[in-house]
Amino acid sequence: MGRPPKAPGRRPSVTPAKPGRSAPTPAQPARPRRGRPKAPRAPVDRHVALFLDMIAAERGAGPNTTDAYARDLADVVARLAAVGRTVTTARTEDFRAYLAGLAARGFEPTSVARKLSAIRQLCRFLQAEGHRKDDPAATIEGPRRGRALPKILSVAEVDRLLDTARALAARTEQPAGERLRALRLVCLVEVLYATGLRVSELVALPAAAARRGERMLVVRGKGAKERMVILNEAARAAMKEWLAALAEAGRHAGAKWLFPSFSESGHLTRQHAARELKDLAVAAGLRPDKVSPHVLRHAFASHLLQNGADLRSVQMLLGHADIATTQIYTHVLEERLKSLVRDLHPLADEG
């Protein structure tokens, strides 16, 4: 349990009243919705709305992606409006001034680069659709930034997380609800480290994925693209144990999702999963700022490469469209190649 994968596949409101049933009365109040209420969304610029519709329909962008673009572009629209411009009338110098202002507002180069990417894509779209005659963002250069190495956990640290999660679930004297949450956490960590899924893919896994007991899962990732991921024995056992406990407790009978919840989506949220992982890190004696769902995804990839997997296979398992994205892990390959030369080359000890 918790050993690094040696090859892909090894472990590394009120409800509407039904006909014939009266609506809830003051004596029978409806159960309030759980979770944090959503803030009202600001009106979206008409041209930005067209762009968001395009990326959703043509690129298969999911809600999280479109929301991120909407937030970035809403800021652009507001800043342009302050100087009497719109996305269809703004000039190159207007966008440059906006980007310079971001740095003054304390934005990191990575955030500035992300907003510039959104501006570029919007301007290309507006030109292609005839809403602009030019592309004012085409000549704008992004901020220079070094690509940071991904945060990863060592094999021993992942083992500590898994051992702690198992120990919490094995405690005999605890309320039924606490035990259920502990088993869910075991399942989350086991599946996350075994597959390298994005947290958004993890929380949206269907319950049928566990009931079939298969070694492979078909996952729908970014851009609605499907890929195969491999489940090891520990992950499948954790999924089976979690669903059995859920059924025994009579919770969420017939639920569609592997991790059902009372949230609007019907499944556990990304934020809740991340918070539980932080709490687990504290219990395991690890720094909580060092542990997140994405850090476990990095650990999955790095540990595979350390044990001999090739970069192309890791790219496929992670669901990266471009291998350049996977190349953030090349530092792992470089260390392994140095070790190979040092240990196997006949002249390595000379000089």
C-alpha positions as a Markdown table, in Angstrom:
| # | Residue | x | y | z |
|---|---|---|---|---|
| 1 | Met | 0.0 | 0.0 | 0.0 |
| 2 | Gly | 1.3 | 3.4 | -1.0 |
| 3 | Arg | 4.3 | 2.2 | -2.9 |
| 4 | Pro | 5.2 | 4.2 | -6.1 |
| 5 | Pro | 3.8 | 2.9 | -9.4 |
| 6 | Lys | 6.5 | 1.0 | -11.2 |
| 7 | Ala | 4.7 | 1.0 | -14.5 |
| 8 | Pro | 1.2 | 2.3 | -15.6 |
| 9 | Gly | -1.3 | 0.1 | -13.7 |
| 10 | Arg | 0.8 | -0.5 | -10.5 |
| 11 | Arg | 0.1 | 1.6 | -7.5 |
| 12 | Pro | 2.0 | 4.4 | -7.3 |
| 13 | Ser | -35.1 | 26.1 | -2.0 |
| 14 | Val | -37.6 | 24.1 | -1.7 |
| 15 | Thr | -38.4 | 20.9 | -3.6 |
| 16 | Pro | -41.3 | 21.3 | -6.0 |
| 17 | Ala | -44.4 | 19.6 | -4.7 |
| 18 | Lys | -45.4 | 16.4 | -6.5 |
| 19 | Pro | -49.0 | 15.9 | -7.7 |
| 20 | Gly | -51.2 | 15.0 | -4.8 |
| 21 | Arg | -48.7 | 16.2 | -2.2 |
| 22 | Ser | -49.0 | 19.6 | -0.6 |
| 23 | Ala | -46.1 | 22.0 | -0.6 |
| 24 | Pro | -44.1 | 22.4 | 2.7 |
| 25 | Thr | -45.9 | 24.4 | 5.3 |
| 26 | Pro | -44.4 | 26.4 | 8.1 |
| 27 | Ala | -44.8 | 23.4 | 10.4 |
| 28 | Gln | -42.8 | 21.3 | 7.8 |
| 29 | Pro | -40.0 | 23.6 | 6.6 |
| 30 | Ala | -38.0 | 22.6 | 3.6 |
| 31 | Arg | -34.4 | 21.5 | 4.3 |
| 32 | Pro | -32.0 | 24.3 | 3.5 |
| 33 | Arg | -29.5 | 23.8 | 0.8 |
| 34 | Arg | -26.0 | 22.9 | 2.0 |
| 35 | Gly | -22.9 | 24.6 | 1.0 |
| 36 | Arg | -21.8 | 28.2 | 0.5 |
| 37 | Pro | -24.3 | 30.4 | -1.4 |
| 38 | Lys | -23.1 | 31.5 | -4.8 |
| 39 | Ala | -22.4 | 35.1 | -5.3 |
| 40 | Pro | -24.5 | 36.7 | -8.1 |
| 41 | Arg | -22.6 | 36.8 | -11.4 |
| 42 | Ala | -22.0 | 40.2 | -12.9 |
| 43 | Pro | -23.5 | 40.9 | -16.3 |
| 44 | Val | -21.3 | 39.5 | -19.1 |
| 45 | Asp | -20.2 | 41.7 | -22.0 |
| 46 | Arg | -22.1 | 40.6 | -25.1 |
| 47 | His | -18.9 | 39.8 | -27.1 |
| 48 | Val | -17.3 | 38.0 | -24.2 |
| 49 | Ala | -20.5 | 35.9 | -23.9 |
| 50 | Leu | -20.2 | 34.9 | -27.5 |
| 51 | Phe | -16.6 | 33.9 | -26.9 |
| 52 | Leu | -17.5 | 31.8 | -23.9 |
| 53 | Asp | -20.3 | 30.1 | -25.9 |
| 54 | Met | -17.7 | 29.3 | -28.6 |
| 55 | Ile | -15.2 | 27.7 | -26.3 |
| 56 | Ala | -17.9 | 25.6 | -24.6 |
| 57 | Ala | -19.5 | 24.5 | -27.9 |
| 58 | Glu | -16.5 | 24.1 | -30.1 |
| 59 | Arg | -13.6 | 23.3 | -27.7 |
| 60 | Gly | -15.7 | 21.4 | -25.2 |
| 61 | Ala | -14.6 | 23.6 | -22.3 |
| 62 | Gly | -16.2 | 22.7 | -19.0 |
| 63 | Pro | -17.9 | 24.9 | -16.5 |
| 64 | Asn | -14.7 | 25.5 | -14.5 |
| 65 | Thr | -12.8 | 26.6 | -17.6 |
| 66 | Thr | -15.5 | 28.9 | -18.9 |
| 67 | Asp | -15.9 | 30.4 | -15.4 |
| 68 | Ala | -12.2 | 31.1 | -15.2 |
| 69 | Tyr | -12.2 | 32.8 | -18.6 |
| 70 | Ala | -15.3 | 34.8 | -17.6 |
| 71 | Arg | -13.6 | 36.1 | -14.4 |
| 72 | Asp | -10.5 | 37.1 | -16.2 |
| 73 | Leu | -12.3 | 38.8 | -19.1 |
| 74 | Ala | -14.8 | 40.5 | -16.8 |
| 75 | Asp | -11.8 | 42.3 | -15.2 |
| 76 | Val | -10.5 | 43.3 | -18.6 |
| 77 | Val | -13.9 | 44.7 | -19.6 |
| 78 | Ala | -14.3 | 46.7 | -16.4 |
| 79 | Arg | -10.8 | 48.2 | -16.7 |
| 80 | Leu | -11.4 | 49.1 | -20.3 |
| 81 | Ala | -14.7 | 50.7 | -19.5 |
| 82 | Ala | -13.0 | 52.9 | -17.0 |
| 83 | Val | -11.0 | 54.5 | -19.9 |
| 84 | Gly | -14.0 | 54.6 | -22.2 |
| 85 | Arg | -13.1 | 51.5 | -24.3 |
| 86 | Thr | -14.7 | 48.1 | -25.0 |
| 87 | Val | -13.2 | 44.9 | -26.3 |
| 88 | Thr | -14.2 | 45.9 | -29.8 |
| 89 | Thr | -12.6 | 49.4 | -29.7 |
| 90 | Ala | -9.6 | 48.8 | -27.4 |
| 91 | Arg | -6.2 | 49.5 | -29.0 |
| 92 | Thr | -2.9 | 47.6 | -28.4 |
| 93 | Glu | -1.7 | 50.3 | -26.0 |
| 94 | Asp | -4.9 | 49.9 | -23.9 |
| 95 | Phe | -4.3 | 46.2 | -23.4 |
| 96 | Arg | -0.6 | 46.9 | -22.6 |
| 97 | Ala | -1.6 | 49.5 | -20.0 |
| 98 | Tyr | -4.0 | 47.0 | -18.5 |
| 99 | Leu | -1.3 | 44.3 | -18.3 |
| 100 | Ala | 1.1 | 46.8 | -16.8 |
| 101 | Gly | -1.6 | 47.7 | -14.2 |
| 102 | Leu | -1.8 | 44.1 | -13.2 |
| 103 | Ala | 1.8 | 44.0 | -12.0 |
| 104 | Ala | 1.1 | 47.2 | -10.1 |
| 105 | Arg | -1.9 | 45.6 | -8.4 |
| 106 | Gly | 0.4 | 42.8 | -7.2 |
| 107 | Phe | -0.5 | 40.0 | -9.7 |
| 108 | Glu | 2.2 | 37.3 | -10.2 |
| 109 | Pro | 3.7 | 36.9 | -13.7 |
| 110 | Thr | 1.8 | 33.6 | -14.0 |
| 111 | Ser | -1.5 | 35.4 | -13.5 |
| 112 | Val | -0.6 | 38.2 | -15.9 |
| 113 | Ala | 0.3 | 35.5 | -18.5 |
| 114 | Arg | -3.0 | 33.8 | -18.0 |
| 115 | Lys | -5.0 | 37.0 | -18.5 |
| 116 | Leu | -3.0 | 37.8 | -21.6 |
| 117 | Ser | -3.8 | 34.4 | -23.0 |
| 118 | Ala | -7.5 | 35.1 | -22.5 |
| 119 | Ile | -7.2 | 38.5 | -24.2 |
| 120 | Arg | -5.3 | 37.0 | -27.1 |
| 121 | Gln | -7.9 | 34.3 | -27.6 |
| 122 | Leu | -10.8 | 36.8 | -27.3 |
| 123 | Cys | -9.2 | 39.2 | -29.9 |
| 124 | Arg | -8.6 | 36.4 | -32.3 |
| 125 | Phe | -12.2 | 35.3 | -32.0 |
| 126 | Leu | -13.5 | 38.8 | -32.5 |
| 127 | Gln | -11.4 | 39.3 | -35.6 |
| 128 | Ala | -12.4 | 35.9 | -37.0 |
| 129 | Glu | -16.1 | 36.6 | -36.4 |
| 130 | Gly | -16.0 | 40.1 | -38.0 |
| 131 | His | -16.5 | 42.0 | -34.7 |
| 132 | Arg | -13.0 | 43.6 | -35.2 |
| 133 | Lys | -11.0 | 44.3 | -38.3 |
| 134 | Asp | -7.7 | 43.9 | -36.4 |
| 135 | Asp | -6.1 | 41.8 | -33.6 |
| 136 | Pro | -4.6 | 44.3 | -31.2 |
| 137 | Ala | -3.2 | 41.6 | -28.9 |
| 138 | Ala | -1.2 | 39.9 | -31.6 |
| 139 | Thr | 2.0 | 41.8 | -31.0 |
| 140 | Ile | 1.8 | 42.0 | -27.2 |
| 141 | Glu | 4.6 | 40.0 | -25.4 |
| 142 | Gly | 3.9 | 38.2 | -22.2 |
| 143 | Pro | 5.9 | 38.6 | -19.0 |
| 144 | Arg | 9.1 | 36.6 | -18.7 |
| 145 | Arg | 8.8 | 33.9 | -16.2 |
| 146 | Gly | 10.7 | 30.8 | -15.3 |
| 147 | Arg | 8.6 | 27.6 | -15.1 |
| 148 | Ala | 8.6 | 26.4 | -11.6 |
| 149 | Leu | 9.2 | 22.8 | -10.8 |
| 150 | Pro | 6.1 | 21.0 | -9.6 |
| 151 | Lys | 5.6 | 20.4 | -5.9 |
| 152 | Ile | 5.8 | 16.7 | -5.3 |
| 153 | Leu | 5.7 | 14.4 | -2.3 |
| 154 | Ser | 8.3 | 11.6 | -1.7 |
| 155 | Val | 7.2 | 8.0 | -1.6 |
| 156 | Ala | 7.6 | 8.0 | 2.1 |
| 157 | Glu | 5.4 | 11.1 | 2.5 |
| 158 | Val | 2.6 | 9.5 | 0.3 |
| 159 | Asp | 2.9 | 6.4 | 2.5 |
| 160 | Arg | 2.4 | 8.5 | 5.6 |
| 161 | Leu | -0.7 | 10.1 | 4.1 |
| 162 | Leu | -2.2 | 6.7 | 3.2 |
| 163 | Asp | -1.2 | 5.1 | 6.5 |
| 164 | Thr | -2.8 | 8.0 | 8.4 |
| 165 | Ala | -6.0 | 7.8 | 6.4 |
| 166 | Arg | -6.3 | 4.1 | 7.0 |
| 167 | Ala | -5.6 | 4.5 | 10.7 |
| 168 | Leu | -8.4 | 7.1 | 11.0 |
| 169 | Ala | -10.8 | 4.8 | 9.2 |
| 170 | Ala | -9.9 | 1.8 | 11.4 |
| 171 | Arg | -10.7 | 3.5 | 14.7 |
| 172 | Thr | -13.5 | 1.5 | 16.3 |
| 173 | Glu | -14.9 | 4.1 | 18.7 |
| 174 | Gln | -16.1 | 6.9 | 16.5 |
| 175 | Pro | -19.6 | 8.0 | 15.2 |
| 176 | Ala | -20.9 | 6.4 | 12.1 |
| 177 | Gly | -20.6 | 9.7 | 10.2 |
| 178 | Glu | -17.0 | 10.1 | 11.1 |
| 179 | Arg | -16.1 | 6.6 | 10.0 |
| 180 | Leu | -17.9 | 7.3 | 6.6 |
| 181 | Arg | -15.9 | 10.4 | 6.1 |
| 182 | Ala | -12.7 | 8.6 | 7.0 |
| 183 | Leu | -13.4 | 5.8 | 4.5 |
| 184 | Arg | -14.3 | 8.4 | 1.8 |
| 185 | Leu | -10.9 | 10.1 | 2.5 |
| 186 | Val | -9.1 | 6.7 | 2.1 |
| 187 | Cys | -10.8 | 6.2 | -1.2 |
| 188 | Leu | -10.0 | 9.7 | -2.4 |
| 189 | Val | -6.3 | 9.4 | -1.7 |
| 190 | Glu | -5.9 | 5.9 | -3.0 |
| 191 | Val | -7.7 | 6.6 | -6.3 |
| 192 | Leu | -5.9 | 10.0 | -6.7 |
| 193 | Tyr | -2.4 | 8.5 | -6.2 |
| 194 | Ala | -3.2 | 5.4 | -8.2 |
| 195 | Thr | -4.5 | 7.3 | -11.3 |
| 196 | Gly | -3.1 | 10.8 | -11.3 |
| 197 | Leu | -6.6 | 12.2 | -12.0 |
| 198 | Arg | -7.4 | 15.9 | -11.8 |
| 199 | Val | -9.5 | 16.6 | -8.7 |
| 200 | Ser | -12.4 | 17.7 | -10.9 |
| 201 | Glu | -12.2 | 14.3 | -12.6 |
| 202 | Leu | -11.9 | 12.5 | -9.3 |
| 203 | Val | -15.0 | 14.0 | -7.6 |
| 204 | Ala | -17.1 | 13.5 | -10.7 |
| 205 | Leu | -16.4 | 9.7 | -11.0 |
| 206 | Pro | -19.6 | 7.7 | -11.4 |
| 207 | Ala | -20.5 | 5.1 | -8.8 |
| 208 | Ala | -20.7 | 2.6 | -11.6 |
| 209 | Ala | -16.9 | 2.9 | -11.9 |
| 210 | Ala | -16.5 | 1.1 | -8.6 |
| 211 | Arg | -19.3 | -1.4 | -8.9 |
| 212 | Arg | -17.9 | -2.9 | -12.1 |
| 213 | Gly | -14.6 | -3.8 | -10.3 |
| 214 | Glu | -12.6 | -3.3 | -13.5 |
| 215 | Arg | -8.9 | -2.5 | -13.7 |
| 216 | Met | -9.5 | 0.3 | -16.2 |
| 217 | Leu | -11.5 | 3.5 | -16.0 |
| 218 | Val | -12.7 | 5.7 | -18.9 |
| 219 | Val | -12.3 | 9.3 | -17.7 |
| 220 | Arg | -13.7 | 12.4 | -19.4 |
| 221 | Gly | -11.2 | 15.2 | -18.9 |
| 222 | Lys | -10.5 | 18.7 | -20.2 |
| 223 | Gly | -12.2 | 19.5 | -23.5 |
| 224 | Ala | -14.5 | 16.5 | -23.0 |
| 225 | Lys | -11.7 | 14.2 | -24.2 |
| 226 | Glu | -11.7 | 10.7 | -22.9 |
| 227 | Arg | -8.8 | 8.6 | -21.8 |
| 228 | Met | -8.1 | 5.4 | -20.0 |
| 229 | Val | -6.6 | 5.2 | -16.5 |
| 230 | Ile | -5.6 | 2.2 | -14.6 |
| 231 | Leu | -6.7 | 1.2 | -11.1 |
| 232 | Asn | -4.5 | -0.9 | -8.9 |
| 233 | Glu | -5.8 | -3.4 | -6.3 |
| 234 | Ala | -5.5 | -0.9 | -3.4 |
| 235 | Ala | -7.7 | 1.7 | -5.2 |
| 236 | Arg | -10.3 | -0.9 | -6.2 |
| 237 | Ala | -10.5 | -2.2 | -2.7 |
| 238 | Ala | -10.9 | 1.3 | -1.2 |
| 239 | Met | -13.7 | 2.1 | -3.7 |
| 240 | Lys | -15.5 | -1.2 | -2.8 |
| 241 | Glu | -15.1 | -0.6 | 0.9 |
| 242 | Trp | -16.4 | 2.9 | 0.7 |
| 243 | Leu | -19.5 | 2.0 | -1.3 |
| 244 | Ala | -20.3 | -0.9 | 1.0 |
| 245 | Ala | -20.1 | 1.4 | 4.0 |
| 246 | Leu | -22.3 | 3.9 | 2.3 |
| 247 | Ala | -24.9 | 1.3 | 1.5 |
| 248 | Glu | -24.8 | -0.1 | 5.0 |
| 249 | Ala | -25.4 | 3.3 | 6.4 |
| 250 | Gly | -28.4 | 3.8 | 4.1 |
| 251 | Arg | -26.9 | 7.0 | 2.7 |
| 252 | His | -27.4 | 8.3 | -0.8 |
| 253 | Ala | -29.2 | 5.1 | -2.1 |
| 254 | Gly | -28.9 | 4.8 | -5.8 |
| 255 | Ala | -26.5 | 7.8 | -6.1 |
| 256 | Lys | -25.1 | 8.5 | -9.5 |
| 257 | Trp | -21.7 | 9.6 | -8.2 |
| 258 | Leu | -18.9 | 7.7 | -6.4 |
| 259 | Phe | -18.6 | 10.6 | -3.9 |
| 260 | Pro | -22.2 | 11.8 | -3.5 |
| 261 | Ser | -23.0 | 15.0 | -1.7 |
| 262 | Phe | -25.8 | 17.5 | -1.1 |
| 263 | Ser | -24.0 | 20.1 | -3.2 |
| 264 | Glu | -25.6 | 21.6 | -6.3 |
| 265 | Ser | -23.7 | 19.2 | -8.6 |
| 266 | Gly | -24.7 | 16.2 | -6.5 |
| 267 | His | -21.1 | 15.1 | -5.8 |
| 268 | Leu | -18.3 | 16.2 | -3.5 |
| 269 | Thr | -16.9 | 19.6 | -4.5 |
| 270 | Arg | -13.2 | 20.1 | -5.5 |
| 271 | Gln | -12.8 | 22.6 | -2.6 |
| 272 | His | -14.2 | 20.1 | 0.0 |
| 273 | Ala | -11.8 | 17.4 | -1.3 |
| 274 | Ala | -8.9 | 19.7 | -1.0 |
| 275 | Arg | -9.8 | 20.8 | 2.5 |
| 276 | Glu | -10.0 | 17.2 | 3.7 |
| 277 | Leu | -6.6 | 16.5 | 2.2 |
| 278 | Lys | -5.1 | 19.4 | 4.1 |
| 279 | Asp | -6.6 | 18.1 | 7.3 |
| 280 | Leu | -5.1 | 14.7 | 6.5 |
| 281 | Ala | -1.7 | 16.3 | 6.0 |
| 282 | Val | -1.8 | 17.8 | 9.4 |
| 283 | Ala | -2.8 | 14.5 | 11.0 |
| 284 | Ala | 0.1 | 12.8 | 9.1 |
| 285 | Gly | 2.6 | 15.4 | 10.4 |
| 286 | Leu | 3.1 | 17.0 | 7.0 |
| 287 | Arg | 2.9 | 20.7 | 6.1 |
| 288 | Pro | -0.6 | 21.4 | 4.8 |
| 289 | Asp | 0.7 | 23.9 | 2.3 |
| 290 | Lys | 2.7 | 21.1 | 0.7 |
| 291 | Val | -0.3 | 18.8 | 0.1 |
| 292 | Ser | -3.1 | 19.2 | -2.4 |
| 293 | Pro | -4.9 | 17.1 | -4.9 |
| 294 | His | -2.7 | 18.5 | -7.7 |
| 295 | Val | 0.5 | 17.7 | -5.7 |
| 296 | Leu | -0.6 | 14.0 | -5.5 |
| 297 | Arg | -1.1 | 14.2 | -9.3 |
| 298 | His | 2.5 | 15.4 | -9.6 |
| 299 | Ala | 3.6 | 12.6 | -7.2 |
| 300 | Phe | 1.9 | 10.0 | -9.4 |
| 301 | Ala | 3.7 | 11.3 | -12.5 |
| 302 | Ser | 7.1 | 11.8 | -10.9 |
| 303 | His | 7.1 | 8.4 | -9.2 |
| 304 | Leu | 6.2 | 6.7 | -12.4 |
| 305 | Leu | 9.1 | 8.3 | -14.2 |
| 306 | Gln | 11.5 | 7.5 | -11.4 |
| 307 | Asn | 10.6 | 3.9 | -11.8 |
| 308 | Gly | 11.2 | 3.7 | -15.5 |
| 309 | Ala | 8.0 | 4.9 | -17.3 |
| 310 | Asp | 8.5 | 7.0 | -20.4 |
| 311 | Leu | 7.3 | 10.5 | -20.8 |
| 312 | Arg | 4.8 | 9.7 | -23.6 |
| 313 | Ser | 3.0 | 7.1 | -21.4 |
| 314 | Val | 2.8 | 9.6 | -18.5 |
| 315 | Gln | 1.4 | 12.2 | -20.9 |
| 316 | Met | -1.4 | 9.8 | -21.9 |
| 317 | Leu | -2.2 | 8.8 | -18.3 |
| 318 | Leu | -2.3 | 12.5 | -17.2 |
| 319 | Gly | -4.5 | 13.5 | -20.2 |
| 320 | His | -2.1 | 16.2 | -21.4 |
| 321 | Ala | -2.9 | 17.3 | -24.9 |
| 322 | Asp | 0.6 | 18.5 | -25.5 |
| 323 | Ile | 3.7 | 16.7 | -24.3 |
| 324 | Ala | 5.3 | 20.0 | -23.6 |
| 325 | Thr | 3.0 | 20.2 | -20.6 |
| 326 | Thr | 4.4 | 16.9 | -19.4 |
| 327 | Gln | 7.9 | 18.1 | -19.8 |
| 328 | Ile | 7.8 | 19.9 | -16.4 |
| 329 | Tyr | 8.8 | 16.4 | -15.1 |
| 330 | Thr | 11.9 | 16.2 | -17.2 |
| 331 | His | 14.0 | 17.0 | -14.1 |
| 332 | Val | 13.1 | 13.6 | -12.8 |
| 333 | Leu | 14.3 | 12.0 | -16.1 |
| 334 | Glu | 17.5 | 14.0 | -16.0 |
| 335 | Glu | 18.3 | 12.7 | -12.5 |
| 336 | Arg | 17.5 | 9.1 | -13.6 |
| 337 | Leu | 19.7 | 9.4 | -16.7 |
| 338 | Lys | 22.6 | 10.8 | -14.6 |
| 339 | Ser | 22.2 | 7.9 | -12.2 |
| 340 | Leu | 22.2 | 5.4 | -15.2 |
| 341 | Val | 25.4 | 6.8 | -16.6 |
| 342 | Arg | 27.0 | 7.0 | -13.2 |
| 343 | Asp | 26.1 | 3.4 | -12.4 |
| 344 | Leu | 26.5 | 1.7 | -15.7 |
| 345 | His | 29.0 | 3.5 | -17.9 |
| 346 | Pro | 32.4 | 1.7 | -17.8 |
| 347 | Leu | 34.3 | 5.0 | -17.7 |
| 348 | Ala | 32.0 | 6.8 | -15.3 |
| 349 | Asp | 34.5 | 6.6 | -12.4 |
| 350 | Glu | 37.4 | 8.0 | -14.4 |
| 351 | Gly | 38.4 | 11.6 | -14.3 |
